[in-house]
Amino acid sequence: MTQYHGKCENLHGHTYKLQVTVKGTLNEEDLVLDFIVLKNIVKEKVLNKLDHTNLNDRFTQPSTENILIWIWNEIKDELKGPNYELYELKLWETPTSFATYRED
């Protein structure tokens, strides 16, 4: 990270964990959104683009917060249906360090 001074300014990696929260009402199948559909959207729009890449090549400042905003913009249109919408994202860098993003 170019404007951060500390251990994380050096090239390093993470095994991120992403939580996607969708809100809405139940459909005729008593689901808000099928998890398979959600997983496919995240895989296509996020994982296929970021997994095993150098985040410095995509982001000027690859902070967890900036990555979350990028993910939000990548999936928000796909997760806007007749009965549901994207509500919140949470991204963990470590088991105890995470950031949360949502648009109110």
N, C-alpha and C positions, 0 to 999 in steps of 0.2 A: 504494500500500500504506500503510495508515494507521499502522502501528507501525514502519515502516522509515524511517530518515533517510538520505537520499542521493538519487542521480539517479532511482532507481526509485520514489520516493514521488510523483513527478509522473505524471499520466496519460500512458501510453505504450502501444505495441503490440508484439506479437511475432508472428513466423511460427513457430509451434511445430512440432516434429516428434515424433510419438509412436511408440514401439516397444512392441508387445505381444508377450510371449513366453508361449506355451502349452506345457505339457509333457504327455506321455502316451505311449501305445503305439500302434503302427500298427493301423489298422482293416483291413477286408477289401479296401480299395482301396489299401493300403500308404501311407495318409496318417494323420497324427495328427488334423488338421482341415483341411478345404478352405479355402484362402485366401479364396475368394469368400464363404464363410460368415463368416469372421473380419472381412473388410472391411465386410460388411453390418451386423454387430453394432456395430462401432466407428462406422460412419456413423450408424446409428439412435440409439444410446445416448449418443454423445459429440459427434460433429461437428455433427449437426443441432441440438444444444442449445447448443454453445459457439461455433461458427464465426461470426465477425463480430458478436460480442456484447461488451458491456461487462462484463468479468468482475467488476468491483466490484459489479454488481447481483446477482450470484449468490453471491459469496464475501465474507465479512467481511474476510479477509486472502487475496488471490489469489496466494499464493506458489506456486511450482512444486510444492512438496511437498503443499500443500493441494489443488491441482488433481489431482495424482496419486491422492490418497486418494479424492477424489470419483469420478474415472474408475474406479478399482478397484471401488468400491461399485456403480457403474452397470452394469459388465459382468461381474462375478464370477459371478453366477448363470447368465447366458447362456453363459458359458464353463466350465461344469461338465457334462461329458458322461460317457458310460459308459467312455470310454478317455482322456479328457483333462481338464485343468483349467488355469485361469489361473495362471501362475507368477510373472511379473514385468512391471512397466511401467517404461519409461524415457521421460522427457519433456525435450526440448531446448528451451531458450529461444533459444539462439544455437548456432552450429556448435561452440562449445567449452564451453558452460555447460548442464548438465543435472542432473536428479535421478533417482534410481531408487527404486522402491517394490515391496515384496513382503511378504506375510504368511507368517511361518514357523510 
